[in-house]
Structures are given as C-alpha cells and as structure tokens.
Amino acid sequence: MADETLHTIPLENNIDVHIVTLFERLEAMRKDTQCNALNNRLSSTLQPKRSMQAEIRTLEFWRSIISECLASFFYVFIVCGAAAGAGVGASVSSVLLATALASGLAMGTLTQCFLHISGAHINPAVTLASCVIRNISPMRACMYITAQCGGGIAGAALLY
C-alpha cells in the first residue's frame, strides 16, 4: 500500500530540475561576484591618493622600485645570455629556439616572482601604459622606467 501512495518523478525530469537549479545558482553567484567587483572598484577610487612626498617615503615604494630593477636585470641577462650562443658557432635555428624559450620562460617566472611586489612591468612600455591609464602615479612611472633601464644596462654589462 505504501508503494501506491508514492509518486516518483521520472529520472530525466529529475536531472532537468537539477541542471536548471545548478544554472540558477551559477547565475546568482556570477551576479554576486560582479556586484562585489563593482563595489571594490568604487571603494578604491574613492580612497584619496597619497601625495608624492608621502609616497616616496614608504618602504613599499622603494621595494617596488628595486624589484623592477632586479626583474629587468634578470630578464636582459637571461635572454641575452641565451642569444649569446650565436657567437660560439651554434646553428641559427637552435639559437632562435633557445632565445624564444628563454624569453617566454623568463617572463613567466619573473612575473610570478615580482607581480605581488611591483606589478612586474619589467618593460618601460608597460609602465608607460600603466601611467597613461592611471594605474600608477607619474612619479612612480618615472622611477620604474629609470630602474628598468638601469637594470637592463646592468644585465647586459654583466654579460659583456
């Protein structure tokens, strides 16, 4: 008798219900994430920017300048070192392959190492673009570019 009172939902309808429920939950999570991202952007733009004198006195500022110099130094040293194989009689294709692999792997590794410190710009063009879109201050951009050029020159000089 208990079997007569139970009504079971067919299996394909049950799966459809679960799939619809899953998509509804995913949509709700996506909307929550977008709202949180918008709130974070608004709160960061409402915070006052530090003055140049206050920014230059922070340890975080100088740490980021030094990290940009080191990242540029290592990048130029690794990539130019890989390209130096052309002078020892290696074939052109092996030198190009080694240089391409060194460039890509070095950039990935350096970005992973320095991203949380300074943003891992490594390239003055990236720094200039960040300054134009106002992700970093003009003073920080000038210091980054100076440090990047100095690090690149030091990396090349060490190989010479």
C-alpha positions as CSV (number, residue, x, y, z in Angstrom):
1,M,0.0,0.0,0.0
2,A,2.8,2.4,0.7
3,D,4.0,1.9,-2.9
4,E,0.7,3.1,-4.2
5,T,0.9,6.5,-2.4
6,L,4.4,7.3,-3.5
7,H,4.7,9.2,-6.8
8,T,8.2,9.1,-8.2
9,I,9.4,11.7,-10.7
10,P,10.8,10.2,-13.8
11,L,14.6,10.2,-13.9
12,E,15.0,12.5,-17.0
13,N,12.8,15.2,-15.3
14,N,14.8,14.9,-12.1
15,I,18.0,15.6,-14.0
16,D,16.5,18.5,-15.8
17,V,15.4,20.0,-12.5
18,H,18.9,19.6,-11.1
19,I,20.5,21.2,-14.2
20,V,18.2,24.2,-14.1
21,T,18.8,24.6,-10.3
22,L,22.6,24.5,-11.0
23,F,22.4,27.1,-13.7
24,E,20.3,29.4,-11.4
25,R,22.8,29.1,-8.6
26,L,25.7,29.8,-11.0
27,E,23.9,32.9,-12.3
28,A,23.3,34.1,-8.8
29,M,27.0,33.6,-7.9
30,R,28.1,35.5,-11.1
31,K,25.8,38.4,-10.2
32,D,27.2,38.5,-6.6
33,T,30.8,38.4,-8.0
34,Q,30.1,41.3,-10.4
35,C,28.5,43.4,-7.6
36,N,31.5,42.7,-5.3
37,A,33.9,43.7,-8.1
38,L,32.0,46.9,-8.7
39,N,31.9,47.8,-5.0
40,N,35.7,47.2,-4.8
41,R,36.4,49.4,-7.8
42,L,34.2,52.2,-6.3
43,S,35.8,52.0,-2.9
44,S,39.3,52.1,-4.4
45,T,38.5,55.1,-6.5
46,L,37.0,56.9,-3.5
47,Q,40.1,56.5,-1.4
48,P,42.4,59.6,-1.5
49,K,45.7,59.2,-3.4
50,R,48.9,59.7,-1.4
51,S,50.9,62.8,-2.1
52,M,54.3,62.5,-3.8
53,Q,56.1,63.3,-0.6
54,A,54.1,60.6,1.3
55,E,54.5,58.0,-1.4
56,I,58.3,58.5,-1.7
57,R,58.8,57.9,2.0
58,T,57.2,54.5,2.0
59,L,59.1,51.2,2.1
60,E,56.6,49.7,-0.3
61,F,57.6,52.3,-2.9
62,W,61.3,51.7,-2.7
63,R,60.8,47.9,-2.6
64,S,58.8,48.1,-5.8
65,I,61.5,50.3,-7.5
66,I,64.2,47.8,-6.5
67,S,62.1,44.8,-7.7
68,E,61.6,46.4,-11.1
69,C,65.3,47.0,-11.4
70,L,66.0,43.3,-10.5
71,A,63.4,42.0,-12.8
72,S,64.7,43.9,-15.7
73,F,68.3,42.9,-14.9
74,F,67.4,39.2,-14.8
75,Y,65.3,39.4,-17.9
76,V,68.0,41.0,-20.0
77,F,70.7,38.8,-18.5
78,I,68.7,35.6,-19.3
79,V,67.6,36.5,-22.8
80,C,70.9,38.0,-23.9
81,G,72.7,35.0,-22.4
82,A,70.5,32.6,-24.4
83,A,71.2,34.7,-27.6
84,A,74.9,34.6,-26.9
85,G,75.0,31.1,-28.3
86,A,75.2,32.6,-31.8
87,G,78.8,33.7,-31.2
88,V,80.0,30.1,-30.3
89,G,79.0,28.6,-33.7
90,A,75.6,27.2,-32.8
91,S,73.1,26.9,-35.6
92,V,70.7,29.8,-36.2
93,S,67.6,27.7,-35.5
94,S,68.9,26.4,-32.2
95,V,69.8,29.9,-31.1
96,L,66.4,31.2,-32.1
97,L,64.7,28.4,-30.2
98,A,66.8,28.9,-27.1
99,T,66.2,32.6,-27.1
100,A,62.5,32.2,-27.6
101,L,62.2,29.7,-24.8
102,A,64.4,31.7,-22.5
103,S,62.3,34.8,-23.2
104,G,59.0,33.2,-22.6
105,L,60.0,31.2,-19.5
106,A,61.9,34.1,-18.0
107,M,59.0,36.5,-18.4
108,G,56.6,34.0,-16.9
109,T,58.9,33.2,-14.0
110,L,59.8,36.9,-13.3
111,T,56.1,37.9,-13.5
112,Q,55.3,35.2,-11.0
113,C,58.1,36.3,-8.7
114,F,57.6,40.1,-8.8
115,L,53.9,40.6,-9.5
116,H,52.9,41.0,-5.9
117,I,55.7,43.4,-5.2
118,S,55.6,45.9,-8.0
119,G,53.2,44.7,-10.7
120,A,56.1,43.1,-12.7
121,H,56.1,45.6,-15.5
122,I,59.7,44.7,-16.5
123,N,59.2,46.7,-19.7
124,P,59.2,50.6,-19.8
125,A,56.4,50.5,-22.4
126,V,54.2,48.6,-20.0
127,T,55.0,51.1,-17.3
128,L,54.2,54.0,-19.6
129,A,50.8,52.4,-20.5
130,S,50.0,51.9,-16.8
131,C,50.8,55.5,-16.2
132,V,48.6,56.7,-19.1
133,I,45.6,54.7,-17.8
134,R,46.4,55.9,-14.2
135,N,47.1,52.6,-12.6
136,I,50.4,54.1,-11.2
137,S,51.4,57.7,-10.5
138,P,53.6,59.6,-12.9
139,M,56.4,59.8,-10.3
140,R,56.3,56.0,-9.8
141,A,56.3,55.6,-13.6
142,C,59.4,57.7,-13.9
143,M,61.2,55.8,-11.2
144,Y,60.1,52.5,-12.6
145,I,61.4,53.4,-16.1
146,T,64.7,54.6,-14.6
147,A,65.1,51.4,-12.6
148,Q,64.1,49.2,-15.6
149,C,66.7,50.9,-17.9
150,G,69.4,50.7,-15.2
151,G,68.6,47.0,-14.6
152,G,68.7,46.2,-18.3
153,I,72.0,48.0,-18.8
154,A,73.5,46.2,-15.8
155,G,72.2,42.8,-17.1
156,A,73.8,43.4,-20.5
157,A,77.0,44.8,-18.9
158,L,77.4,41.6,-16.8
159,L,77.4,39.5,-20.0
160,Y,79.9,41.8,-21.7
